[in-house]
Amino acid sequence: MNTDSLFQPFKLKSLNMKNRFVMAPMTRSFSPNGIPTTDVASYYGKRAAGEVGLILSEGTVIDRGSSSNDANIPHFYGDQALKGWQNVISKVQHEGGQMGPQIWHMGIMGDHHSGWLPPTPFEGPSGFVNPGEAKGLAMSESDIADTIAAYGRAAADAKRLGFNCVEIHGAHGYLIDQFFWDALNHRTDKWGGNNLSERSRFGIEVIKEVRRQVGEDFAVIIRLSQFKPQDYNYKLATNPAEMEAWLNPLVDAGVDILHCSQRRFWEPEFEGSDLNFAGWAKKITGAPTITVGSIGLTGEFMAAFRGEASQPASLDELVRRMDRGDFDLVAVGRPLLSDPDWVKKVREGRSDEFKGFTKEALASLI
């Protein structure tokens, strides 16, 4: 297997990556009271030392009272939390790496198993946590304005602290994605709509404010998914035309890179083509894309929670699609969670040293 295409440099605005590998955002919940610890800094530093081209942090929440449902999810606001993130980026860059925080608002969520609750009620577009299941509050105009501003402040802080880019979390059923999804967004004002393009207004305004705060030369990524945790077969855009009407306005608003989340990267997005989500997004918009989903492992992420172990898998199909130009960057999650040197082992051809993955790996920071 020739992996040369995975080890070409990639440059875009504030990004100057040594290879095409991205560490995917993975929630870890090891930041008590929202403050990243020295262990968190060490965790990311090891991945930088292991030659990951770009590290995207676990989701880190913006300054809204109910942006998180977990007391141990890191914040990206407040002096102590930002000091913790300053330690993280200093460690990563000392090890020769590049990094961006993933800024996040969960929207309306179920209660955490710990029993912890945020200081204010959960908020979302229409007060629904699942289709037909009300929970939390529908956001007012002032709530929406304040939330958009909070995304912008987080992005500005990322640039000020010395991060190399910022990623907006717009996927997986969280706040921005709740606005995209007609099952959760029933609004009849300008923040709702009868089609996906109209329901994208909130996400577009977040992107515009982030871009305004960081300037034109700072790289902005958005993570998107078609599927929902409530319905893995769901597609926001059911055909290329709908995807074009969804994605082009996001790029026009200021996104540089589209991070296209799938459960299995090799699965085609639409009939009649073997292009995956990232392949279609690049074809439609012309923007660089990141592919992700079960790279380097036999099973997908949620299977681990059902007790199904994953074993190392060939990268041949990934390389074939990269060589064909389907996407520009490759995000890897669980292999890097288990082994900080995974990218280095790929480069050196040490596939016999690849590790599998079980849910027990989530219990500690390695």
Stockholm file with secondary structure:
# STOCKHOLM 1.0

chainA/1-366         MNTDSLFQPFKLKSLNMKNRFVMAPMTRSFSPNGIPTTDVASYYGKRAAGEVGLILSEGTVIDRGSSSNDANIPHFYGDQALKGWQNVISKVQHEGGQMGPQIWHMGIMGDHHSGWLPPTPFEGPSGFVNPGEAKGLAMSESDIADTIAAYGRAAADAKRLGFNCVEIHGAHGYLIDQFFWDALNHRTDKWGGNNLSERSRFGIEVIKEVRRQVGEDFAVIIRLSQFKPQDYNYKLATNPAEMEAWLNPLVDAGVDILHCSQRRFWEPEFEGSDLNFAGWAKKITGAPTITVGSIGLTGEFMAAFRGEASQPASLDELVRRMDRGDFDLVAVGRPLLSDPDWVKKVREGRSDEFKGFTKEALASLI
#=GR chainA/1-366 SS CCCGGGGSCEEETTEEESSSEEECCCCCCCCGGGCCCHHHHHHHHHHHHTTCSEEEEEEEECSSTTSCSCTTSCBSSSHHHHHHHHHHHHHHHHTTCCEEEEEECCCSCCCCTTCCCCSSCCEESSSEEETTEECSEECCHHHHHHHHHHHHHHHHHHHHHTCSEEEEECCTTSHHHHHHCTTTCCCCSTTCCSSHHHHTHHHHHHHHHHHHHHCTTSEEEEEEESCBTTBTTCCSSCSHHHHHHHHHHHHHHTCCEEEEECSSTTSCSSTTCCCCHHHHHHHHHCCCEEEESSTTBSSCHHHHHTTCCBCBCCCHHHHHHHHHTSCSEEEECHHHHHCTTHHHHHHTTCGGGCCCBCGGGGGSCC
#=GC SS_cons         CCCGGGGSCEEETTEEESSSEEECCCCCCCCGGGCCCHHHHHHHHHHHHTTCSEEEEEEEECSSTTSCSCTTSCBSSSHHHHHHHHHHHHHHHHTTCCEEEEEECCCSCCCCTTCCCCSSCCEESSSEEETTEECSEECCHHHHHHHHHHHHHHHHHHHHHTCSEEEEECCTTSHHHHHHCTTTCCCCSTTCCSSHHHHTHHHHHHHHHHHHHHCTTSEEEEEEESCBTTBTTCCSSCSHHHHHHHHHHHHHHTCCEEEEECSSTTSCSSTTCCCCHHHHHHHHHCCCEEEESSTTBSSCHHHHHTTCCBCBCCCHHHHHHHHHTSCSEEEECHHHHHCTTHHHHHHTTCGGGCCCBCGGGGGSCC
//
